[in-house]
Amino acid sequence: MPQKDMRLIERPSDPEGVLEPAPGSYALTGDGDITYRCGGCKSKLAQNVSHDQVCGAFTAIRCPKCGRHNELPPEDQHHHHHHH
């Protein structure tokens, strides 16, 4: 069950697509196996999500704990499925 740190950004390019979870809750949950954490304070922002669920679903997530904006790591932003 991979945990990935998201990438901190100064401000989101499109404020419309920013998710702002309440403190103590997640921006997204699902039945996948990836957990995304804030790149700054390591709070969990998305729990048990799949790649398809997060890809294109938001421009950024604002961490409720430290208030910083996070975007998906570059390797998760586009739909090239790498088969190892």
C-alpha positions, 0 to 999 in steps of 0.5 A, spaced: 500 500 500 504 505 497 504 512 500 506 518 496 508 525 498 505 530 494 508 536 491 508 543 494 506 548 490 506 556 491 499 557 489 494 552 484 493 554 477 486 554 477 483 555 484 476 552 481 479 545 482 482 545 489 480 541 494 479 543 501 478 537 506 476 539 513 481 538 518 481 531 520 478 528 514 481 526 507 480 530 500 478 523 497 477 516 499 476 510 495 478 503 494 484 503 491 491 502 494 495 509 494 495 514 500 497 521 498 500 525 503 502 533 504 509 534 501 510 539 507 507 536 514 506 529 511 498 529 513 494 524 509 490 528 504 487 522 500 486 515 503 486 509 499 485 512 492 486 509 485 490 512 480 484 513 475 481 516 481 486 522 482 488 523 475 484 529 473 480 530 479 483 536 482 488 541 480 491 541 488 489 539 495 490 544 500 492 541 507 487 542 512 493 542 517 499 546 514 495 550 509 499 549 503 497 547 497 499 540 494 499 537 487 500 530 484 507 528 483 509 529 476 509 521 475 502 521 477 499 527 473 498 523 466 495 517 464 502 513 462 501 506 465 508 503 466 508 496 467 514 494 470 
